[in-house]
Amino acid sequence: MRVQYDEMRSEFKRVLIKRGFEPESAEVAASIIADNSCDGVYSHGLNRFPSIVKAIDEGTIRPGMRPVKLNSMGALEQWDGQLGFGPINASIAMDRAIELAGQYGLGCIALRNTNHWLRGGTYGLRSANSGCIGICMTNTFPNMPQSQFSYGKLQTYSLTGKKLPVAGGYGADGNLTNDPDAILNSGEILPAGFWKGSGLAIAIDMVVSALSVGRSTFDMRKDSQDKGISQVFIAINPVQYSGKDYADTYIENMSEYIKTSSRIAGVTDILYPGERTAKERAENLRIGIPVSRDIWETVLKL
């Protein structure tokens, strides 16, 4: 079934207000979650919403809390998320990084004691729409080594009864498989790039926990709590040092160059990152967002 964007956002907002969010914060949070589904990132939109509500009810997410600045050194600042809602904390952190980039050419916010930001691309797009390059990093409870497929993406394939396009992990028999249910049951997910992805995950964890002076993956494993994670948001303003004309021309040339890539059999379009998302958003705004009937009915009952 399909649900109109405004209806989905309204239902999210209704539930969040019931759970203690102020109306303005509920509107921001509901918009971010609905935007994820509208952009085709269903695993981090509607499909994740019941888990968000569960985390609020359990006290992992504290609706009334906002991040506060603890320390600063020029373009680098350390903030504490106070276990507030991850997407709101992340939006505030990225906005501050963009502000610093306007002053220094680069801004970096290290955020500790926060929660899952849902879709990292939300904050990259937030930076891009402000004319900056955005780089966002997070750690998490040790459940995936910079994985090829997130748990949310595996859930999406499972709900639609589809196989993964490539092997994404191991089944209970220890063999590689593209069966999402087998991988979810075993918990053995392949890292992106195999050993390179595993190494990148370690490096990111060290960077975000060191800069934020926050919890590392090791700390979360030690007390078995998936909360109070660490994140870093970097904004780079290329106009500050290269000028607007150069930045715009470079992006246009790179986008056109990507389109000239050779096609293998069965490929009709060469898409640059974000192009498919834009097309999916336009379609979903026009005809409604595809949803799992069971999950949608669960949300309506919350």
Backbone bond lengths (Angstrom), bond angles and torsions (degrees), N, CA, C in turn:
res aa  C-N    CA-C-N  psi(-1)  N-CA   C-N-CA  omega(-1)  CA-C   N-CA-C  phi
1 M - - - 1.455 - - 1.520 108.75 -
2 R 1.342 116.03 163.66 1.461 121.79 178.16 1.529 110.02 -122.50
3 V 1.331 114.64 146.01 1.464 121.91 -179.25 1.522 107.83 -128.20
4 Q 1.322 116.75 136.00 1.456 120.71 178.88 1.535 110.95 -67.04
5 Y 1.324 115.56 146.33 1.461 122.00 -176.11 1.528 111.95 -54.90
6 D 1.327 117.65 -48.67 1.469 120.77 -176.61 1.520 111.83 -62.69
7 E 1.334 116.46 -36.40 1.463 119.81 178.76 1.526 110.34 -67.09
8 M 1.337 116.70 -43.09 1.462 120.30 179.33 1.520 110.89 -62.07
9 R 1.331 116.53 -47.50 1.462 120.35 179.95 1.525 110.90 -61.28
10 S 1.329 116.88 -39.63 1.460 121.02 -179.49 1.521 111.74 -63.84
11 E 1.331 116.99 -40.78 1.469 120.31 178.76 1.523 110.95 -66.64
12 F 1.332 117.15 -41.20 1.461 120.11 176.91 1.526 110.19 -60.09
13 K 1.326 115.87 -46.32 1.463 120.71 -178.54 1.523 111.07 -61.39
14 R 1.335 116.40 -42.75 1.468 120.58 179.55 1.526 111.25 -57.44
15 V 1.319 116.40 -47.19 1.463 120.85 -177.70 1.525 110.81 -67.37
16 L 1.337 117.27 -41.37 1.462 120.34 -177.85 1.527 111.54 -65.89
17 I 1.331 117.36 -38.09 1.465 120.18 176.54 1.527 109.98 -63.88
18 K 1.320 116.75 -40.28 1.466 120.86 176.71 1.525 111.43 -61.04
19 R 1.353 115.92 -27.19 1.465 120.84 -177.63 1.530 112.20 -94.21
20 G 1.327 118.45 10.48 1.455 120.07 172.32 1.509 116.35 105.93
21 F 1.340 118.80 2.33 1.465 120.87 176.14 1.525 110.20 -74.55
22 E 1.335 116.87 140.95 1.455 120.81 168.79 1.530 108.10 -67.20
23 P 1.338 118.52 148.95 1.475 120.53 -176.53 1.524 114.15 -52.60
24 E 1.340 117.95 -42.19 1.464 120.14 -178.67 1.530 111.11 -65.43
25 S 1.337 116.53 -43.86 1.470 120.64 178.34 1.516 111.08 -66.77
26 A 1.338 116.57 -37.38 1.465 120.41 178.57 1.517 110.64 -63.77
27 E 1.333 117.07 -36.56 1.461 121.43 178.51 1.528 110.75 -65.10
28 V 1.340 116.80 -44.58 1.468 120.96 179.01 1.518 110.37 -63.30
29 A 1.336 116.37 -48.25 1.457 120.72 -178.13 1.523 111.52 -63.53
30 A 1.327 116.80 -44.49 1.460 121.24 -179.17 1.521 110.88 -63.32
31 S 1.330 116.72 -37.47 1.467 120.60 179.72 1.522 111.08 -65.92
32 I 1.339 117.23 -42.69 1.464 120.51 179.83 1.523 110.57 -62.22
33 I 1.325 117.12 -44.69 1.470 120.78 -178.19 1.526 110.25 -66.80
34 A 1.334 117.17 -44.16 1.465 120.63 179.10 1.519 111.36 -66.01
35 D 1.336 117.15 -37.55 1.467 121.01 177.69 1.524 110.97 -59.82
36 N 1.319 117.08 -39.12 1.464 120.17 179.79 1.524 111.01 -59.62
37 S 1.329 116.55 -46.79 1.464 119.37 178.07 1.521 111.17 -66.78
38 C 1.334 116.31 -40.69 1.461 120.24 -179.30 1.525 111.22 -61.90
39 D 1.342 116.73 -33.47 1.461 121.65 179.85 1.521 112.74 -82.81
40 G 1.331 116.62 1.76 1.454 119.75 178.15 1.509 114.65 91.14
41 V 1.345 117.08 3.60 1.470 120.47 177.57 1.531 107.15 -93.91
42 Y 1.319 115.24 68.27 1.468 121.72 -171.53 1.526 112.40 -64.56
43 S 1.333 116.43 -29.32 1.462 120.53 -178.40 1.525 112.15 -65.35
44 H 1.345 118.07 -23.10 1.453 121.26 -177.59 1.524 111.86 -118.39
45 G 1.333 116.44 21.96 1.453 122.61 175.86 1.515 109.61 -119.62
46 L 1.338 115.59 -117.06 1.462 120.91 -179.21 1.528 112.54 -54.13
47 N 1.322 116.85 -42.82 1.465 119.87 -175.43 1.523 112.61 -61.31
48 R 1.338 116.73 -25.89 1.464 120.19 -179.06 1.534 112.48 -91.21
49 F 1.327 117.60 -12.11 1.460 120.04 -170.42 1.531 113.80 -60.77
50 P 1.342 120.59 -44.42 1.471 118.47 177.26 1.520 112.98 -57.47
51 S 1.337 117.57 -34.47 1.470 120.44 177.68 1.519 111.33 -68.77
52 I 1.338 116.43 -35.08 1.464 120.59 176.92 1.527 110.03 -62.74
53 V 1.321 115.84 -46.66 1.471 120.37 179.86 1.528 110.44 -61.64
54 K 1.316 116.69 -40.07 1.470 120.92 178.30 1.529 110.59 -61.87
55 A 1.341 116.78 -42.04 1.461 120.49 179.38 1.534 111.15 -65.28
56 I 1.340 117.03 -35.83 1.470 120.43 176.70 1.524 109.71 -65.47
57 D 1.330 116.36 -46.44 1.465 120.86 -178.82 1.526 111.97 -62.68
58 E 1.331 116.40 -31.55 1.473 120.73 -179.07 1.522 112.38 -85.62
59 G 1.337 117.94 -6.72 1.452 121.19 178.28 1.510 114.80 88.19
60 T 1.341 117.80 3.79 1.462 120.57 177.44 1.522 110.49 -68.46
61 I 1.338 116.27 -38.68 1.467 122.39 175.85 1.524 107.95 -105.57
62 R 1.336 116.81 128.18 1.464 121.79 179.66 1.528 109.05 -108.60
63 P 1.327 116.62 104.59 1.471 121.45 -170.27 1.522 115.20 -57.09
64 G 1.329 118.42 -34.49 1.460 120.20 -173.48 1.515 115.27 -86.91
65 M 1.325 117.97 -2.13 1.459 120.67 -174.38 1.526 111.97 -91.61
66 R 1.342 116.11 146.20 1.462 123.73 177.76 1.528 109.05 -128.67
67 P 1.320 117.96 154.27 1.460 119.72 -179.53 1.527 111.91 -68.61
68 V 1.332 116.18 147.93 1.460 121.85 178.83 1.527 108.95 -127.73
69 K 1.334 116.01 145.23 1.460 120.64 179.44 1.519 110.09 -79.09
70 L 1.337 115.47 132.82 1.455 121.25 -179.72 1.522 112.60 -106.06
71 N 1.321 116.53 -34.75 1.452 120.25 -171.95 1.521 109.12 -157.01
72 S 1.332 117.55 155.04 1.456 120.20 177.59 1.521 109.95 -151.16
73 M 1.337 114.96 149.70 1.458 121.93 176.82 1.522 106.85 -150.10
74 G 1.337 115.66 87.13 1.451 120.15 -177.63 1.516 111.42 66.47
75 A 1.335 116.46 -120.81 1.459 122.08 -176.45 1.519 112.98 -82.59
76 L 1.353 117.73 -2.13 1.463 122.13 -178.82 1.519 109.85 -109.77
77 E 1.332 116.38 128.08 1.467 120.86 178.19 1.522 110.91 -132.16
78 Q 1.317 115.10 147.07 1.470 122.45 176.91 1.528 108.77 -109.89
79 W 1.330 116.43 128.35 1.460 122.36 -178.60 1.527 110.65 -125.27
80 D 1.324 115.65 156.64 1.468 122.33 175.30 1.523 108.23 -115.71
81 G 1.339 116.38 122.89 1.459 121.08 -177.82 1.513 114.78 -77.97
82 Q 1.328 118.69 -11.23 1.465 124.12 177.64 1.534 112.98 53.11
83 L 1.333 116.03 29.14 1.468 122.84 179.10 1.529 112.63 61.14
84 G 1.342 116.68 25.42 1.456 119.73 174.35 1.521 110.84 -70.33
85 F 1.332 116.44 177.97 1.465 121.31 -178.28 1.524 109.21 -64.26
86 G 1.330 117.08 125.09 1.451 122.92 -172.42 1.519 115.23 -52.61
87 P 1.342 119.68 -49.98 1.459 120.23 -179.09 1.528 114.33 -62.39
88 I 1.331 117.54 -34.84 1.462 119.75 177.34 1.525 109.73 -70.66
89 N 1.332 117.14 -44.91 1.465 120.36 176.27 1.528 111.18 -57.11
90 A 1.332 115.57 -44.74 1.463 120.66 -177.67 1.526 111.41 -65.32
91 S 1.329 117.02 -39.44 1.472 120.70 178.83 1.519 111.15 -63.90
92 I 1.331 116.24 -42.61 1.464 120.28 178.79 1.530 110.19 -64.93
93 A 1.337 116.50 -41.08 1.466 120.63 -179.26 1.527 111.15 -65.26
94 M 1.333 116.92 -44.13 1.458 119.26 -179.87 1.528 111.33 -67.07
95 D 1.322 117.25 -39.48 1.466 120.26 177.78 1.528 110.77 -60.57
96 R 1.322 116.83 -38.50 1.464 120.35 178.33 1.527 110.69 -69.25
97 A 1.333 117.24 -38.22 1.465 120.86 177.08 1.527 110.30 -62.40
98 I 1.333 116.52 -40.43 1.472 121.06 177.67 1.527 110.49 -63.30
99 E 1.326 115.98 -41.48 1.469 120.87 178.72 1.533 110.77 -61.62
100 L 1.331 116.73 -43.97 1.464 120.78 178.72 1.524 111.18 -65.95
101 A 1.346 115.94 -36.43 1.470 119.89 178.90 1.526 111.24 -63.62
102 G 1.330 116.52 -32.25 1.450 119.99 176.38 1.512 112.12 -66.94
103 Q 1.348 116.65 -25.32 1.464 121.55 -179.50 1.520 112.38 -92.03
104 Y 1.352 115.93 -42.83 1.464 120.58 -173.63 1.533 113.94 -109.09
105 G 1.331 116.92 -9.64 1.458 120.34 -172.12 1.512 112.00 91.61
106 L 1.340 116.31 -22.10 1.469 122.48 177.77 1.518 108.82 -147.54
107 G 1.317 116.26 140.31 1.458 121.53 175.60 1.505 110.24 -133.11
108 C 1.318 117.07 139.54 1.475 121.04 -178.89 1.520 108.95 -136.02
109 I 1.329 115.63 120.67 1.459 122.20 176.88 1.524 108.45 -112.78
110 A 1.331 116.02 121.17 1.464 121.71 175.74 1.522 107.61 -102.40
111 L 1.315 115.98 119.53 1.466 122.45 -171.48 1.524 110.32 -115.32
112 R 1.305 116.34 122.75 1.465 120.16 177.56 1.528 110.49 -111.44
113 N 1.319 115.65 167.58 1.465 120.86 172.64 1.530 112.04 57.65
114 T 1.339 116.10 43.96 1.457 120.84 179.14 1.522 109.44 -117.48
115 N 1.333 116.69 -170.53 1.463 121.67 -178.76 1.526 110.91 -127.61
116 H 1.318 116.41 175.29 1.463 123.25 -176.38 1.523 110.18 -50.41
117 W 1.346 116.01 131.23 1.468 120.70 -178.21 1.527 112.08 -88.73
118 L 1.311 119.15 2.44 1.457 126.54 -176.98 1.530 110.86 69.89
119 R 1.321 119.32 -91.84 1.467 122.36 -175.28 1.525 109.72 -112.90
120 G 1.323 115.54 112.63 1.450 119.32 -177.63 1.518 113.28 -58.91
121 G 1.336 116.83 -31.59 1.455 121.10 -179.06 1.520 113.73 -60.81
122 T 1.328 117.09 -22.65 1.465 121.18 178.31 1.524 110.65 -55.26
123 Y 1.314 116.50 -40.84 1.464 121.30 -172.72 1.528 111.13 -88.18
124 G 1.332 116.66 -26.61 1.455 119.89 170.59 1.517 110.83 -64.89
125 L 1.339 115.78 -43.32 1.467 120.44 177.53 1.527 111.09 -66.41
126 R 1.313 116.02 -36.41 1.470 120.41 178.41 1.528 110.00 -60.50
127 S 1.336 115.26 -41.04 1.462 120.23 177.87 1.522 110.91 -68.91
128 A 1.335 116.48 -45.84 1.470 120.55 -178.61 1.523 111.61 -60.72
129 N 1.322 116.44 -40.61 1.462 120.31 -179.81 1.533 112.29 -67.66
130 S 1.329 116.43 -14.48 1.462 121.10 175.87 1.522 111.60 -99.13
131 G 1.344 116.46 8.39 1.451 120.77 177.83 1.510 114.54 83.51
132 C 1.328 116.87 17.40 1.468 121.14 -178.37 1.521 111.28 -117.29
133 I 1.323 114.96 159.82 1.454 122.03 167.56 1.524 106.54 -83.66
134 G 1.320 118.07 132.41 1.461 121.22 -179.73 1.513 111.51 -115.44
135 I 1.317 116.85 133.83 1.459 123.29 175.23 1.526 107.24 -128.09
136 C 1.328 116.75 122.70 1.461 120.95 -175.64 1.528 109.36 -127.15
137 M 1.320 116.64 136.74 1.461 121.52 -179.00 1.516 110.21 -136.78
138 T 1.313 116.61 145.37 1.460 121.37 177.33 1.520 109.96 -144.51
139 N 1.334 115.52 153.68 1.461 118.37 166.43 1.515 108.34 -107.52
140 T 1.305 117.23 -174.84 1.456 120.82 -176.65 1.514 108.85 -165.26
141 F 1.321 116.14 172.99 1.459 120.69 171.10 1.528 107.80 -57.04
142 P 1.326 119.39 140.20 1.472 120.98 -172.56 1.529 113.15 -68.84
143 N 1.328 114.95 84.98 1.468 119.42 178.95 1.517 113.31 -126.85
144 M 1.329 117.51 -5.35 1.465 119.11 178.06 1.525 109.67 -158.88
145 P 1.341 118.31 130.47 1.454 120.84 179.86 1.529 111.69 -87.97
146 Q 1.374 116.73 77.68 1.476 120.01 -177.89 1.524 108.87 49.95
147 S 1.314 115.98 60.91 1.460 122.06 -161.06 1.529 114.80 -72.45
148 Q 1.335 114.02 154.28 1.459 122.05 175.23 1.525 109.91 -62.78
149 F 1.336 116.94 -42.25 1.468 123.41 176.83 1.529 108.24 -129.29
150 S 1.337 116.90 131.89 1.461 120.03 176.13 1.526 109.47 -72.78
151 Y 1.333 115.99 164.20 1.465 119.28 175.99 1.533 110.56 -60.75
152 G 1.331 115.97 -37.26 1.463 119.11 178.74 1.517 112.27 -63.09
153 K 1.336 117.07 -39.94 1.461 120.63 178.64 1.527 110.71 -67.70
154 L 1.334 117.34 -38.86 1.463 120.42 176.02 1.524 110.48 -61.33
155 Q 1.337 115.63 -40.24 1.463 119.84 178.72 1.526 111.04 -62.53
156 T 1.345 116.11 -40.40 1.462 120.26 179.45 1.525 110.80 -60.99
157 Y 1.327 117.29 -46.57 1.470 120.55 177.79 1.524 110.75 -62.53
158 S 1.334 116.69 -39.45 1.462 120.52 -179.72 1.531 111.33 -64.24
159 L 1.345 116.25 -43.38 1.468 120.36 -178.33 1.519 111.91 -63.77
160 T 1.343 116.63 -32.21 1.467 120.40 -179.00 1.521 112.66 -93.09
161 G 1.347 116.21 0.80 1.454 119.95 177.64 1.513 114.09 68.43
162 K 1.337 117.13 28.48 1.459 121.10 -177.69 1.523 111.35 -108.65
163 K 1.326 115.79 155.85 1.455 122.58 174.42 1.530 108.67 -88.14
164 L 1.328 116.70 156.48 1.454 120.96 174.56 1.529 109.70 -69.16
165 P 1.341 118.73 150.96 1.465 120.20 179.86 1.524 113.07 -67.13
166 V 1.345 116.79 -25.77 1.464 122.31 176.01 1.520 107.69 -140.90
167 A 1.319 116.97 166.42 1.462 120.92 177.82 1.526 109.70 -58.10
168 G 1.335 115.83 133.12 1.459 119.56 -176.73 1.504 114.36 -121.64
169 G 1.337 116.94 -0.08 1.461 119.47 -179.20 1.510 111.04 171.68
170 Y 1.326 115.39 -166.18 1.454 121.84 -176.65 1.526 110.63 -112.52
171 G 1.327 115.78 146.21 1.447 121.52 172.78 1.514 110.86 -88.36
172 A 1.333 115.92 -177.82 1.463 120.51 -178.84 1.521 112.15 -62.56
173 D 1.365 117.16 -23.45 1.454 120.68 179.80 1.525 113.20 -82.89
174 G 1.344 116.63 0.21 1.456 120.28 178.33 1.510 114.84 83.65
175 N 1.337 117.21 6.24 1.460 121.09 -179.37 1.532 110.71 -101.70
176 L 1.342 116.02 149.04 1.455 120.68 175.94 1.518 110.70 -61.55
177 T 1.349 115.82 144.03 1.455 119.64 -178.54 1.522 110.66 -150.53
178 N 1.338 115.65 157.39 1.460 121.52 172.35 1.524 111.09 -108.69
179 D 1.339 116.90 15.54 1.458 123.05 178.21 1.532 108.79 -86.51
180 P 1.345 118.93 110.80 1.475 120.41 -175.39 1.526 112.81 -61.99
181 D 1.335 117.05 -36.12 1.464 119.79 -179.03 1.525 111.38 -67.16
182 A 1.339 116.38 -39.80 1.459 119.93 178.85 1.522 110.97 -63.47
183 I 1.345 116.11 -38.23 1.466 120.39 -179.69 1.528 110.31 -72.20
184 L 1.327 117.44 -41.07 1.459 120.77 177.96 1.523 110.99 -61.21
185 N 1.317 116.77 -38.85 1.468 121.04 -179.12 1.523 112.03 -70.16
186 S 1.346 115.79 -36.33 1.467 119.02 -178.30 1.522 112.32 -83.38
187 G 1.346 117.00 -29.37 1.458 121.06 -176.68 1.514 113.67 74.75
188 E 1.345 116.62 10.85 1.468 120.74 -177.04 1.532 109.49 -102.91
189 I 1.349 116.49 91.37 1.456 121.85 -176.51 1.520 109.74 -99.48
190 L 1.326 115.50 138.83 1.463 119.61 178.01 1.522 111.04 -70.73
191 P 1.323 117.93 137.62 1.460 119.53 171.67 1.521 110.44 -74.41
192 A 1.335 116.37 148.43 1.464 120.31 175.23 1.522 108.28 -64.94
193 G 1.320 116.93 127.43 1.456 119.20 -179.22 1.516 113.37 73.69
194 F 1.339 117.16 17.48 1.462 122.08 178.95 1.533 110.63 53.37
195 W 1.334 119.36 -119.84 1.463 121.16 -175.26 1.525 112.44 -66.97
196 K 1.346 117.62 -28.43 1.460 118.92 177.58 1.533 110.73 -66.35
197 G 1.325 116.76 -41.34 1.460 120.35 178.38 1.514 111.81 -66.25
198 S 1.325 116.40 -37.95 1.460 120.31 178.35 1.528 110.38 -64.40
199 G 1.330 116.42 -42.00 1.462 120.15 178.12 1.512 112.15 -65.99
200 L 1.355 116.51 -38.38 1.460 120.81 178.35 1.526 110.60 -63.86
201 A 1.322 117.11 -38.87 1.459 121.02 179.19 1.527 110.96 -61.68
202 I 1.328 116.19 -41.27 1.469 120.14 178.41 1.520 110.31 -64.43
203 A 1.337 116.48 -43.98 1.467 120.58 -178.62 1.529 111.36 -63.15
204 I 1.336 116.60 -43.97 1.467 120.32 179.80 1.520 110.99 -62.80
205 D 1.332 116.45 -42.63 1.465 120.09 179.27 1.526 110.81 -59.53
206 M 1.330 116.41 -41.89 1.463 120.14 -180.00 1.531 111.12 -66.01
207 V 1.338 116.94 -41.02 1.467 120.71 -178.33 1.527 111.24 -65.35
208 V 1.342 116.99 -49.50 1.467 118.86 -174.41 1.527 112.08 -69.56
209 S 1.318 117.49 -37.33 1.463 119.12 -179.48 1.527 111.18 -74.17
210 A 1.363 117.35 -35.59 1.471 120.01 179.49 1.524 111.51 -70.07
211 L 1.344 117.78 -44.68 1.461 120.21 -177.68 1.527 112.16 -70.15
212 S 1.323 116.93 -35.83 1.468 119.76 -178.69 1.525 112.47 -87.61
213 V 1.331 116.44 -10.55 1.471 122.51 -171.86 1.535 107.84 53.47
214 G 1.341 114.22 44.99 1.457 120.80 -175.70 1.517 112.61 -117.59
215 R 1.303 114.49 -166.77 1.462 121.19 -176.50 1.530 110.53 -74.36
216 S 1.322 114.78 141.96 1.456 121.69 175.86 1.522 109.02 -102.57
217 T 1.323 115.60 172.36 1.459 120.19 175.32 1.526 110.43 -57.69
218 F 1.320 116.74 -38.00 1.465 121.30 177.53 1.521 111.14 -59.66
219 D 1.337 116.38 -44.19 1.465 120.11 179.66 1.522 111.39 -61.87
220 M 1.331 116.47 -40.74 1.467 119.97 -178.96 1.522 111.57 -68.78
221 R 1.332 116.64 -36.39 1.464 119.65 176.54 1.521 110.36 -66.99
222 K 1.339 115.46 -36.91 1.461 120.29 -175.18 1.523 112.26 -63.24
223 D 1.361 116.59 -40.40 1.472 117.90 -179.42 1.527 112.70 -107.14
224 S 1.362 115.69 7.57 1.475 121.81 174.91 1.515 113.02 56.42
225 Q 1.345 117.09 36.48 1.463 121.09 178.60 1.522 110.19 -123.52
226 D 1.328 115.66 124.31 1.463 121.49 179.19 1.522 109.13 -94.31
227 K 1.318 116.21 66.22 1.464 120.80 177.20 1.525 108.51 -153.64
228 G 1.321 115.44 167.09 1.448 119.30 -179.43 1.517 112.25 67.22
229 I 1.351 116.72 41.27 1.464 120.87 -176.28 1.524 111.21 -78.49
230 S 1.338 115.74 171.78 1.468 121.90 -176.90 1.528 110.08 -116.94
231 Q 1.334 115.96 144.08 1.467 121.10 -177.75 1.530 110.57 -144.30
232 V 1.329 115.68 158.73 1.462 121.85 175.53 1.526 108.62 -134.22
233 F 1.335 115.82 136.91 1.462 123.08 178.89 1.522 108.51 -125.12
234 I 1.330 116.07 121.51 1.459 121.69 -179.25 1.526 108.93 -119.65
235 A 1.314 116.40 130.53 1.466 122.09 173.67 1.519 107.94 -120.64
236 I 1.325 116.20 132.55 1.459 122.20 177.48 1.525 107.95 -120.74
237 N 1.309 116.38 126.35 1.464 121.59 -178.50 1.528 109.23 -100.99
238 P 1.334 118.09 97.83 1.468 119.86 -175.38 1.527 113.35 -67.36
239 V 1.327 116.88 -23.37 1.465 119.91 -179.47 1.529 110.70 -65.09
240 Q 1.344 116.04 -28.34 1.455 120.88 -178.08 1.526 112.47 -61.08
241 Y 1.348 116.90 -31.49 1.464 118.27 -176.09 1.522 114.49 -123.51
242 S 1.340 117.84 -17.01 1.469 118.03 -178.73 1.521 113.19 -116.65
243 G 1.326 116.50 -13.10 1.459 119.98 -179.07 1.518 112.31 87.63
244 K 1.314 116.44 151.64 1.462 121.47 -174.69 1.524 112.30 -65.41
245 D 1.322 117.22 -40.17 1.464 120.00 -177.05 1.524 111.52 -60.63
246 Y 1.341 116.67 -43.49 1.464 119.90 -179.30 1.528 110.64 -64.53
247 A 1.338 116.96 -46.51 1.465 120.83 -177.10 1.528 110.92 -61.37
248 D 1.327 117.10 -45.64 1.462 120.47 -178.97 1.524 111.52 -65.51
249 T 1.329 116.45 -41.15 1.466 120.56 -179.57 1.517 111.19 -65.58
250 Y 1.327 116.73 -40.75 1.465 120.93 -179.82 1.529 111.06 -61.80
251 I 1.337 115.65 -46.40 1.464 119.78 -179.15 1.524 110.78 -63.48
252 E 1.327 116.89 -42.39 1.464 120.93 179.98 1.528 110.68 -64.04
253 N 1.323 117.24 -43.97 1.467 120.55 179.94 1.523 111.64 -64.87
254 M 1.339 117.06 -41.49 1.457 120.06 -179.62 1.532 110.92 -65.65
255 S 1.329 116.65 -41.39 1.466 120.20 179.10 1.524 111.12 -62.20
256 E 1.338 116.22 -42.47 1.463 119.87 178.96 1.527 111.33 -66.91
257 Y 1.326 116.23 -37.00 1.469 120.36 179.85 1.534 110.96 -64.19
258 I 1.329 116.35 -42.24 1.467 120.21 179.18 1.526 110.04 -58.07
259 K 1.330 117.44 -37.48 1.463 121.93 -178.91 1.532 112.47 -66.03
260 T 1.333 117.27 -17.93 1.467 119.65 -178.95 1.526 112.60 -88.61
261 S 1.326 117.79 1.47 1.467 120.51 -179.28 1.521 110.52 -59.33
262 S 1.327 115.91 146.84 1.464 120.15 178.83 1.519 109.82 -71.12
263 R 1.334 116.71 148.18 1.458 122.45 -176.45 1.520 110.64 -104.32
264 I 1.320 116.00 136.52 1.455 119.60 172.21 1.528 108.39 -86.59
265 A 1.311 116.48 169.20 1.465 121.05 -177.37 1.529 110.68 -57.17
266 G 1.326 115.53 133.40 1.462 121.41 177.35 1.510 114.90 91.56
267 V 1.335 118.19 -9.69 1.468 121.48 -180.00 1.525 108.79 -94.99
268 T 1.311 116.71 123.41 1.468 121.00 -178.91 1.521 112.42 -100.19
269 D 1.357 116.96 -35.30 1.461 120.31 -176.75 1.520 110.54 -126.25
270 I 1.318 116.37 140.52 1.456 122.69 170.55 1.520 106.87 -100.17
271 L 1.311 116.84 118.40 1.459 121.15 -175.06 1.526 110.52 -113.21
272 Y 1.320 117.31 136.13 1.455 120.35 172.66 1.527 108.65 -84.25
273 P 1.335 118.23 158.23 1.463 121.00 -177.20 1.522 112.54 -53.83
274 G 1.311 116.55 128.65 1.462 122.20 178.72 1.514 114.23 97.23
275 E 1.336 117.52 -15.24 1.464 120.10 -177.09 1.527 110.93 -70.50
276 R 1.328 116.53 -42.17 1.468 119.33 178.04 1.528 110.55 -64.01
277 T 1.327 115.52 -38.36 1.463 120.34 179.11 1.521 111.13 -60.55
278 A 1.329 116.87 -44.07 1.466 120.72 -179.47 1.522 111.22 -62.35
279 K 1.341 117.08 -40.60 1.463 121.01 179.27 1.532 110.83 -66.61
280 E 1.345 115.44 -41.23 1.462 118.82 -178.83 1.523 110.86 -67.23
281 R 1.330 116.58 -38.35 1.464 119.81 178.86 1.526 110.97 -62.78
282 A 1.322 116.59 -43.94 1.463 120.25 -179.96 1.529 110.80 -61.06
283 E 1.327 116.42 -42.85 1.468 119.71 -179.87 1.524 111.23 -67.18
284 N 1.332 117.40 -43.60 1.463 120.81 -177.87 1.525 112.34 -68.09
285 L 1.326 117.51 -32.00 1.464 119.92 174.86 1.530 110.77 -68.82
286 R 1.316 115.74 -30.21 1.468 120.61 -177.15 1.520 112.14 -79.31
287 I 1.330 117.61 -45.85 1.469 120.10 -172.81 1.531 113.76 -116.07
288 G 1.330 117.41 -0.64 1.457 120.21 -179.50 1.522 111.90 104.53
289 I 1.330 115.54 158.33 1.460 122.51 -176.68 1.529 109.48 -91.41
290 P 1.344 118.51 127.85 1.467 119.55 177.51 1.521 110.95 -68.76
291 V 1.320 116.56 133.01 1.466 121.06 -177.01 1.522 109.80 -136.83
292 S 1.320 114.39 158.03 1.461 120.83 169.72 1.526 107.75 -76.65
293 R 1.312 117.00 124.85 1.471 120.44 -178.15 1.529 111.21 -57.78
294 D 1.333 116.74 -41.17 1.469 120.29 -178.18 1.530 111.56 -63.18
295 I 1.343 116.28 -44.53 1.470 119.09 -179.18 1.522 110.58 -68.70
296 W 1.327 117.88 -39.48 1.459 121.19 179.13 1.525 110.28 -62.33
297 E 1.327 117.52 -43.53 1.460 120.45 179.02 1.528 111.81 -66.00
298 T 1.358 115.69 -33.08 1.462 119.43 175.42 1.521 111.47 -62.35
299 V 1.340 116.49 -42.96 1.457 121.33 179.65 1.528 110.78 -64.82
300 L 1.327 116.80 -42.40 1.469 120.30 -179.91 1.528 112.30 -60.18
301 K 1.334 116.82 -27.52 1.474 121.43 -178.19 1.516 112.80 -88.41
302 L 1.331 117.83 -8.82 1.476 120.03 -177.05 1.515 110.96 -69.26
